[in-house]
Amino acid sequence: MSSSYLSIEQVSIEFPTPSGPFKALDSVDLRIDKGEFISLIGHSGCGKSTVLNIVAGLYQATSGGVILDGKEVSEPGPERSVVFQNHSLLPWLSCYENVKLAVDTVFTKTMNRKERHDWIMHNLELVHMTHAARKRPGEISGGMKQRIGIARALAMKPKVLLMDEPFGALDALTRSHLQDSLMEIQADLNNTVIMITHDVDEAVLLSDRIVMMTNGPEATVGEILDIDLPRPRHRLALADNPTYNHYRAQVLSFLHERHSKPEAA
């Protein structure tokens, strides 16, 4: 068993189809340290979301498995919160109540009512959304909804935050604001984060490592790029940074070549 905080160990998965089994992932192997920010990047259909869903416990690997903090992942659990591209808020509840739903599910036995209220407000404050606590999702913007989704995920005190293109549906300005917020939160909480993105600049800006997936079927890890840029990171300062641009070019080169699965030795 690996000593890493989160280990994805030789994970493969097949899905049944009318023409026979479809092997979506083949021997995906990845070790992630506590507090590390990992981005998964690759072309559409390369299995990024499938990897995330296996870590979340929503899919079961056909072979291999996931170990988190010494325990095998076999089903969904509050120690792995997911933020989807679609915020998934309940429209009939206020923003406060959407976060409260998660907090009550996890902490009813360990926090009294006042402690839970204070914890909800703390997480709304983390994403700068206390002013909208009593508003319903239909009364706020898309970027604000995504902030509430992040607050709800963080409020469960997850060991791992899983993000599936969380900013993909947002305009460029809102997206950059939320990226900055995520970096602030990461610096404050030291969460372990796995994020799927199609955005190369986003991956380089946010990540400690970028995991580049080969094309499916039978997708696997193609290359892993260490991002050795000091934190805190500021996008304007990085725009002319040669190291930043070198990393960016490496990822673009990988994607441009549209890597397929490496040939067996």
N, C-alpha and C positions, 0 to 999 in steps of 0.2 A: 504494500500500500504506500502511495506517495506521501511525503511529508508536507507537500504544498497545501495551502489553505483550501484551494479549490482545484480538483483534478478532474479533467475530462480524459478518460483513459480508454484509448482504442475503441472509440464509439463508432458503431456502424448501425444503420437503420434501413429496413426494407419496408415498402408499402405494397400491399396487394393491388394488382390491376387486372383488368380482363385478359391482358396478354401475358400475365405472369408477374413475379415480384419485381418491383422497381427499387433499386438500391440508391437511396438519396445521398447517404454519407458512407464513407469507407475509412475506417481507422483514424478518426479525428482524435488527436492527442494534444493536450494542452495543460500546462501547469500554471496556476495563477496565484500570486502572493496576496496576502491580506492587505487591503488598501490600494491595490493596483487598479488602474483604469485601462481596460482593454477594449479596443474597437475591432469588430469583425467587418471586413469589407470584401466585396467581390461582386461579380455580375449577378443580375437577377437569376434566380433558380439555382444558385450555388449552394444552397442549404444553410444560409446564415440563420434564418428564423427557425429552422429545424434544430440546429444546435442550441439556440436559446430556449426552445420549447422543451428540449431534453433536460437542460439544466433546471428549468422551471418545474420539471416533473409532470408536464402536460403530455409528453410523449415518452414512451419506454424504448430504450435502445434495443435493437435486435441482438447486438453483442457489445461488450464493453460496458462501461458505466461511469457514473459521476460520484465523486466523493467530496463532500463539503465539511470541513472542520472535523474530519475523522469519521463522518457518518455517510452511508450510501444514500443517495437521492433516489426515492422510489415513487414519490407522489408530490403534488403541490404542497407548499407550506409557507408560513408567514416569514420564515427566514430568507425567502427568495421572493422579493417583490418585483412585479413586472409593470413597466410603463410602456404602453403601446402607442403607435402613431395616432390612432384614434383614442382620445382621452378616456372614453368609456365611463363618463360620469353619469349618475342617475339623474335625469332632468327634473324630477319632481322634488328632489332634495336640494337644500341650500349647499353652498360650497363647504360650510362648516359641517353640515350633516353628512356629506359625502366622505369627509375625512373621519368623522366620528364613527361611521359604520365600520371602517377598518380598525380603528382604535378599540372600539367596544368588542370586536371579534377576538382581538388578540390579548387585551389587557384588563378585561372585566374582573378577573380573579386577582390581579396583582396591583391594580390602581383603583383608588376610590373615585367618586364622580368628579370631585374638584381636581384631582391629579390628572384625570383623563381630559378634562376641559383645558387645563393649563398646557398639557402636551399637544392637544389639537392646535391651540393658538400658537404655540411655539413653532410647530411645523408650517403653519400658514405664514408665520413671520419669516421663516427661512426662505420662502419663495416670494416674499414681499406681497402677500395677498390678504393680510388681515382686514384691509378696508372692504374686501368683497365677501367677507365671511357669511353674511346673511343673504347674499344674492344667489339666485339659481343659475345653473349653467347657461340657460338661454339669454341671460342678461349680461353676459361678459364675452370678451373676444376669444378667438381660438387660442391665442398665446396664453391668456389668463386661464383658460380651461386646462391647458397642458401643465401650467404651474400647479393647479389644484391636484391634477393627477400625480405629479411628482411629490407634492406634500403628502398625499394619501399613501403613496408607496413608502416614503421615508418614515411616516408615522408608525409603521409596523416594526420599526427598528430592524430592518432586514440585515442579514449578514452579507447578502449580495443583492445589488440593485441591477435588474435586467431591463434594458431599454431597447425597444425595437423601433428604430428610426423615429425617436420621440419628437423630432423637430421637422420631419420631412414634409409635413403639410402646411408649414408656416411660411410667411413672407420673410425675406432676407433680414430685415431689421429686427423683427421679433425673434427670429432664430438666433441672431447674434446676441441679443439680450439674454435669452435663455441659456445659451452656451456659457456666457459670463457667470450667470447665476449658478449653473451646475458646477463650474470650477470653484466658485466661492464655497458652495456646500461641500464639495469633495475635500477642499482644504480644511474645512471646519470639522467634518464628521469622519474623514478618512474611510469612507465607504469603499467596498470592493465593487467595481462596476464593470459590467459587460454591455457594450452598446453596439448595435447594428447601425451602420450608416452607409449611404452611397456617396457621401460628401467627403472628398479627399481632404479639403482644408479643415473641416470639422474634426476628422480623425486625427490629423497631425496636431491640431491645436489642443485637443482634450486628452490625448492618450499617453500612457506610459509605453504601451506596445500596440502595434497594429498587426492583427492577424489577417493575412490575405488568403482567401479561400480559392481553390481551383474551381473550374466550372463543373457543374453536374452533368450527367449523373455520376454517382460514386465520387462526390466532392470530398475533398480533404484539405488539410492545411498546406498551402503552397509555400508561403514565406512568412516569417515573423520579423517585423521591423521594430527595433528598440528606438524610442523617441527620447533622445538625450538632450532635452531642452529644460533649462531651469524654470522653476515655478516661484511665484505666480507668473503666468503667461499673459501677455497683452497682444491682441491681434494686430494692432497698428505697429507696434515695435517689431513684431515678427515678419511683417510684410516684406521688409528688405533684408531679413536675416538669411545669410547664405545657407546655414545649416537647416533652417526650416524649409527653404526652397529645395534643398537637396533631398530631404525626406519626402517632400511633396512629389518631386520628380520620380523618386523610386516607386512610390505607390502608383502613380500614373503610368509608369512604364510597365509595371506588373499587369495592371488592368488593360492596358492597350494591347499587350501581347495575348490577352484572353487565354491565360494558362488553362490547359486541361490537366487531368490527373497525371502526375509524373509516372514515367515508365518504371516498372519494377527493375531493380538492379539484376 
